[in-house]
Amino acid sequence: MCGIVGFTGARQAAPILLDGLSKLEYRGYDSAGIAVQNPAGKIEVVKAKGRLRVLSEMTDGGNAVQGCCGIGHTRWATHGEPSVVNAHPHYSRDQKIAVVHNGIIENFQELKDRLTAQGFEFVSQTDTEVIAQLIDFYYCGESAGDPLDAITRMMLHVRGSYALGILFEDRPGTVYAVRKDSPLIVGQAEDGNLIASDVPALLKYTRTVYYIDNLEIAELTPDSISFYNMSKEPVTHQSTTVEWDAEAAEKGGYEHFMMKEIHEQPTAVRDTISPRIKDGRIDLSELDLDEEKIRKIKRLYIVGCGSAYHVGVAARYVFESLARLPVEVDVASEFRYRDPVLEEDSLAVVISQSGETADTLAALRECKQRGVRTIGIVNVVGSSIAREADATLYTWAGPEIAVATTKAYSTQLAACYLLATEFGRVRGHLDQEHYAILVAELEALPDKIQKTLVDKERIQWFASKYASARDAFFIGRGLDYAVALEGSLKFKEISYIHSEAFAAGEMKHGPISLVEKGTLVVGVLTQPNLFEKTVSNLVEAKSRGAFIMGLTTYGNYSIEDTAGFTVYVPKTDPHFATSLSVIPLQLLAYYVSCAKGLDVDKPRNLAKSVTVE
């Protein structure tokens, strides 16, 4: 959830830490801080509440804090209110150890009580300070000045999730990185080595990265990187080259990352689809799923959070229609706790942009423990889900910085289309002619998404008229209901306007009582066999005073008899229409947020990657 950066090398650390943290602002935070080992060997900590620019101004862009080894952090408050005292980094009692931490320590109160009984005093309300003090307890005691031993002893006693950056005053020029269930990577640069909680923080300095496995420790000096397991045994890791370039993580002339990423969707979808279609056939060889294994699948479980869950809702309709395969879709945070009955010869598809979403990762592990084969649909190479799933279908969306996902959602949809279409052919439910038509439509999707973006000025005009709306409802049937869920989420998360999505047929079973004069109702109507039924539901809402926005495919001009404003998208096979209808809904949310003067890329209370339950 929060941001971590660390550096040790031949350059001044503080400017690099601040620059790296600026690339992680999208993750959400309420305070920031850095710890740098100064030329005298002391660890100097500077912290500030609020935006990173406050910390930057306090330190003259980092130039006022001298030293070539340090760690930095942007904090999102969990334990303790946002404040300078609660901001990271946190010292040990003698200020000879400094720690930054992402995650949650579940038994922090128990550990804090034990340490207090030993004479330790705490200055903050955070769970993180417990880690600094616990390491100090072992470092000055049983570990006898051995940092690696002190860290491993801490790991044995801490329960929860964590990514840690650690400095020891008497280990000059050395940064320790520790990981359990929270993302953390190591970068190797020409003039030093780095750690970060996400790739964009490193791109300016290197594309050579190492992924730390769970319950491992990395030790970085200016010219070396070493990895160890909890038994303090050396571990070997192969480096990975990040294909993203630094420009991919910049705004590129757009006012906001979200608008840039909306416009990157045609390319992202093309990059996800094109390499997997060869000579008119879908190639899923990367999944190690031969045709016999596909035919044996009895049931599909799709698991995700937020927008990834909405992808799963849409995918269920497509899989059941094209492959005639029973599908269950679960919110990842509920999956384990309903004690699911997982059928033999089933397949679980877990969806996550970051590949680190805590609840989704836990669901994957539950499936593996119960003997269910897993496929991860993720965007980040080397992420936890990518490493732990039996197979991975990468979405080649590149870095997504805005908190509100756009291109990750679209590429996840595209990945599901590929799976469903190929499963339909292999399972004998698509003849060669129908299969060829669907493959051709998949290849045409990027260009059709591009055409959908052309109508953005009209949507901007409409958004300016409804930026003061109090409530909005998004309705549709079938796949249109699935995209209504995503449209409503986008609308509420960046415009802060109350918004709900309903299956259109359910409106008269309660929700229509909320409709009053001026209520905005967005009707999605891209499914030909459900068009007239949804129009009837819109008429019901209109008769109660709602203003109707219609979203449908070209040719359905009769909708204008009901809707006060209509957006049209190109025709495609109805199974793939979600990829087109979601674009105007993303634009609507974006322009309403802009009209209200809100922080589009960093909406309040939200973070890009949710790495704790």
N, C-alpha and C positions, 0 to 999 in steps of 0.2 A: 504494500500500500504506500509506504513512504519511500524516500530516496536515500541511497547510500552511495558515496563516492570516496575512494581512497587513492593516494598516490605516494610513491617513493621513487626518487630518481635524482637527476642532475639539475632540475629546474625548481623554481619556487613553487611550493605546493598549494598555497592558499588560492591564487588565481585559478589554478586548474580545478580545485575543489569547487569553487563558486561557479565556474563555467559548467562543470559536469552537473552540478545540482540544478542549474538553470535548464538543462536539457531534460530534467526529471520533474519539472514543476507540474506537468500534466497529471502526475500521480496523485495530486492533492496534498496539502500540508497547511499547517497553521503557525509553524515556527521553524527556524533553521539555525544551524550552528556548525562550527568547524573546530577541530583540534589539530594544532601543528606543533611539532617538536622544534623548538627554536635553536639557534646556534649554540646556546649555553646548555642545551640538553633538556630543558624543561618543556613540559607539554602545556602549551598555551591554548586555552579554550575561549572562544568568542561566540555568543549566542544572541539571538534576537527573536522577538515575537513578531508575527506577521509575514509579509512577503520577503522573498529573498533579497530584493533590492535594499531593504533596511539593513541587512547584514553586510551587503556589498558596500553601502555608503559608510557604515561604521568602520570598515577595514580598508577603505580606499581601493575597492575592487580586489582586495586581498593583498595589496602591496604593503600594507602596514603590518602584516603578520609574516615575519621572516621564518624560513625553514623549508627544507626540501622533503619532508615526510609528514603526512597528515591524513585525517579522515574528516568527512563532512556528512551532514544529514539534514533532510527536511522531514519534519515530524507531523503526523496526524494524530491528534490527542486520542488516547484510549484510557490510560490510567493517569488521572490528573488533568486539570484544565490547561488550555493553552497558556503558557507563560514562559518567561525566560528561564526560571528555575527548572521547569519540567522539560524544557527543550534539550535535545541531545547536542553534543556528546555529554556523557556523564563521567565524572571522576570516581576513582576509588577514594578511600578516606584520606590518604596522604597525597592525593593528586599525582601519583606516579603511574596510574593506569587510566586510560580513557576509552570509552566504549560508545559506539553507535549501534542501534538495534532496530530492525524491522521485525514485526511479529508480536506475539503475546505470550508471556510467561504465565502459565496457568497456576502454578504453585508459588507465585512470588510472595504472597503474604506469609505462607508457611516458612519460606526461606528467610524472609525479612525478620520474622519473629526470632528465628534461630540465631541470626547474625546480631540482632539487637541484644540478645542474651549474652553474646560474646563481647559486647562492648562497642559494636559498630553503631555509628550514628548516620541517619539518612536526612538529606536536605530536600529531596523531591518526593512527589507522590507516585512516581513512575515504577513500573516493573523493571525497567531497564537498569536503574541504579543498583538493583539487587544483583544483576550480573556482574557489574564492575566490582562491587564489594565482595561477592562470592569468589571471583577470580583472585582478588587481593588476599582473601582469607587463606586460600590454598597456596598462593605464590609466596606468601610470607611464612607459611607453615610447612605442611607435608610436601609441597612441591619444591621447596628449598631453592627458589629463584629460577625454576625451569618454566618458561612461559607455556610451552607445549603441554607439559604435565598439568599445570594449573588450569588450562583451558579444557583439557579432557576431563579432569575431575569435575569442573563446573558442568560440563555436558551430561555427566552421569547423574547429576542431582536436579537438573532443570527439566521441567515438563512444559511442553508447549511448542511454539514455532518460533524460529529466529533466523535472521541473517545478521551477522555481527562483523563490525570492523573494530579492531582493538590495537591500541598503542601501549607499549611499555616504555617508561622513561629510560630504563637501563638496557634497552635494546634499540639503540639509535638507528634510524634508517630502515626499520622493519615494521611492516603492517601485517597483522594477522587477520584472516577472514574465516568465518565459521558459518556453516549452513545446516539448518534443519527445517525443511518444509517451506522455506521462504527463498525467493530467487536471489542469487548472487553469482556474479561472474568475475573472471580475472582477465585483464587485458595486458598484452605484452607490447610495449612501445620501444622505440629506438633509444629514448633518453630516460626510461624508467618503466615501472610497472604500476598497474592500476587495479582497483576493484570497483564494481558498480552493481547496483540492483537491476539495471536494465541497459540494453545495448546503446541507446542514443547518447548516454553520458560518455561513452568511450570513442565514438566514431571520429571525433576530431583528432584523436591521438593514435588510434590503431584500429585495424580490422581483425587482428589476430587475438582470439579469445579462447579461454578455457572455461569449461562448465564444471563447477564444484558439485560433486555428488552429495547426497544426503549424509549427514553426520560425518562430514569431512572438514579438514582444516587446511587452509592455504597460508604459507609463509612467504611474504614478498620482501625482497631487498631490492636496491636499485638495479642489480644485474642478475637476479635469480628468482625463480618461482619454484616452490616445493609444496607437495601435497601429502597429507597424512590422514590415516583413518583414526578411529577412536582408540586404537591400541598403540598409537604413535608410530605405526609402521608406514614407511614411504609408499605412496601410491603414484602410479604413472597415468597421466592424461595426455591425450592427443589434442593438439590445438585445432581450432575451427576457424575458417576464414569467413567473416561476415560479409555477405554480398551487398548489403545496403551501403550506400555512400553517405557522407555527411550531409550532402544537399537534400537527401531524401527525408531527413529529419528536420529540415528547415521549412519556413512557410512559403518560400518560392514566389513572393509577390502577392500572395493572398492575405487578406486581413486576418483570417483565422485559420488554424490548422484544420478545423472541421470542414470549412469550405474547400480547402485544398484537397482533403481526403475524399470529399464527395466527388470532386472532379477526377480523382485518380481511380475511381471505380471501374471505368471501362478497361483501363490497362491492367488493374489488379485481377479482374475477372478473366481477362484474356490470358494473363500469365498463369492463372490457376488451371484453366481449361485446356489451352492449346497444347502444352507438352504431353497431355494425357490422351490426346486423340491422334491416332496414327492410321493413315489410310482408311479413314471412315470408321474406325473401330476405337472404342475406349480401352485404354491400356491401364490396368490396375496391378501390374506386376510388382510394383513397389510394396504392395500390401501382403504379398505371399499368400494370396487367397486364390487357389485354383478353382476351376469351375465345379469340381466335385464338392469342395468345401462350401461354396456358395449355395449349391443345391441342397445341402444338408442343413442349412440354417433354418430353424423353426420359428424363431422370434427375434426381433430386434429391439434393443433398449437404447434410447437416445437420452443423454444426460447433459445438461448445461445450466448456466446461470444467466439471468438477464436476457440480453439479445441472443446469446448462444442458445438459450432455452427456446426462444421464439423461432430460431432456425430449426430447432428440433420439431416444433409444432408444425411448421411448414413441411419439413421433410417427411413427417408421418403421412401426410396426405399423398405425397409423391411416391413414397415407397409402397404404400398399400395399394395405390392405383396401378403403378407400373410393374411392380414385382410381386404383387399379391402376397406380401409378407406382413404378418401381424407386427404392429409396432407399439411400444409403450414409450411415452415421453415423460421424463421426470425433471423437476427442479432439483438440481444437484444437492442443495442443502436439505432436501427432504428424502432423498433416495435411500440413504442408509437407515434412516430412522423409521421408515415404514416396514422395515424388515422384509424386503421384497422377495417374492418367490421367483427365482431365476431358473428358467427352463433349460434343460440339457440341450446341447447343440444350438445355443443361442449366440448372439453377437452383440456386444455393447459398443456404441459409438459415443465417445465423450468429446465435447466441443468446447474449446477455450482459445481465445485470441492469444493470451500470454503463455498458455501452457502451464501456468502456475496457480490458477484459481483454486483456492484451498478446498472448497466443497467438491468441486469437480474432480480434483486429484484424489480426494478421499473416496469418491464414488468409484473411480477407476480401480483403486486398490481393493475395494470391496468386491468388485466383479472378478478381479484376478484371483482373489482369495477363494472365491466360490467356483473357480474353474471356468469362468466365462471368458472367451476370447475378446480382446479389446482392440479398437481402432481409435486413435486420437486424431482429431481434426484441429490442428493448431497452426499458429502463424510464426512462432518463435522457434528457430532451429536450436536443438539442444536443451529445450525447456524440460521440466520435470515430467510432464505428461508425454512429451515426445520420447523421452528416454524410457519411461516405464510401460507405455502401451506396447502391446504385441506388434503393432504396426502403426505407422503414422502417415496420414495424408496431409501434407503441408499446404497451407493456403499462402500463395506468394503475393501477399498484400504489401510487403515492406513495412516500415515502422508506422504505427498508428499512434498519434500523439494526443489528439483530442479525446477527452474522457468519453464523450458520446460516440460510440462506434458507428462507422458507416461502411468503409471498405472491408473491414474484417467480417462484418455481417454478410455482405454480398459475396465474398469469396467462400465463406462457410456454406452459404446456400449452393454456390456453384459446385463445391466439393460433394455435397449431398446429391445434387442432380446426377453427377457422374456415377456415383455409387448406385443410385436407384435405377438409372437407365441400364447400366451394365448388368445389375442383378436381374432386371426384368428380362433381358435377352437370355441370360444363362438359365434362368428358371423356366424359360419357355413361354412367357406371357407376352413377349413382344416378337412379332414376326420380323423378318429382315427388312421389309419395306417400312414398317412403322419405326423400327430402330434407326434406320438411316435418316428418316425425317427428324427424329428427335436429336440425333447427333448433329445434323445440319443446323437445327435451331439453337443448340448449345453453342456452336461456333459463331452464330450470328448475334448472340446476346450482347457481347461488348459494344458492337456498333449500335444496337438498339438502346442500350443504356446511354450512350453518347447522345443519341437523338432526344432522349427524354430530358436531358439537361438543358436543351434549347429553350424550354418554356419557363426558365427560372425567373425572368423579369415579371411575368404575370403573377407568379406565386409570391414574389416579393411585394408586389402591389397589394395582393389580397392579405398577406400577413400583416402589413402595416395597418389594415382596417380592423383586424381582429387581435391585435396585440394586447388590448385591454380586456379580452374575454375572461370570464371568471371560471367557466367550465367548458370542457370539450369532450365529446364522445366520438370514438372511432368504431365503426361497425362494418361487418362483412360476414359472408358465409363461406365455409370451406377454406380454401387457401386465402381468400380475402380476409377471413377472420384472423388467420395467422399473421398477415402483414399489418392488420389493424392493431394487434398487440404491440408490434414493433413501432408503429407510427405513434401510438399513444405514449409509449415509453420515451421516445425521442422528445415528444412535445413537453411532457411533464419535467423531464430531467434537466432541460436547458432553458425552458421558458418559465418554470415554476408555476405554471397554470395547472389547476386540477384537471386531470384527464383520465379517462377510463376507456377500455376497449371491451366490446361485447360481441358475441355471436349475434348477428342481426335478429335472428328468430327469438332470442332471449329478451329483447328489449321490452316486449309486452308482458314479460313475467316479473316485472319489478322495476328495472332501471328507467323505464319511460316516465315514471313518476318524478324523476329528477329534471325532466326536460321542461323548460319554461321559455318565455319569449326572449329571443336573442341567443339562446344556447347554441353553440357551434356543434353540429353533427357532421362528421366526415364519413361518407359512405364509399366503400371500396367495392367496385363491381367489375371484376375482370374475368369472372367465371361464367361462360355463356349459359350454362344450364341453371344457374342460380340468379341470373340478372334480374328477372322480373320479380322474384320473391324479395330480393333486397330492395328493389324500388318500392315495393309495397311497404316495407318497414320504414323507408325514408319518408314516404308520404304520411305515415302515422306520426313521425316525429315533427314533420313540417306543420301538420294540422294543430300541433300543440305549441307552435311559436318558434320552433327551432330554425336556424339558418342552416341550409344544407350545402355542403361542399361535396361534389361528386368527383370520383376518380375512377376512370374507366378506359377502355381501349378505343382507338379510333374507329368510328363507324357507329358507335352507340349514342348517337346524337339525341335520341329521345329522352335521355337523362336530363336535358336542359329544361324539360317541362316541369321537373321537380326541383332540381338543384339551382341555387342562385349563382353558383360559381363552379365550373367544371374544369378539370385537368385531364388531358388525354395522353395515353402512352401507346407506343407501337404495339401491334399485334404480335403475339408469339404463341407457342403451344401453351394452353392454359396451365399446364404443370409448372411452367417456368415463369409465369406472369409476376410472381412475387418480386423477382429481380428488377422488374421495371416499375411496379407500383410503389415500391419502397422509396424510390428516388424523390418523387414530389413530396412525400411525407417527411423525408429528411430535410428537404429545402424549406418546407413550411415551418418546421421546428426551428431551423437555423434563423430564418428571417424574422420570426416572432421574437426570438431571443435578442437579435440585433436591434429590433425596433424598441425593445424595452431597455436597451443599454446594458445588458447583462454580460457577464464573463462567459462567452460561449464555450471556450475550450476547457475551462475549469469551473464547472458548476458547483455550487455550494454543497458541502457535505458528501461529495462523491470523490472516489478515487478511481484511477484507470484499472489498476490490477488489485483485486481483493484477495490477499494472500493469507487472511485469517478467517476462521469460521464466524 
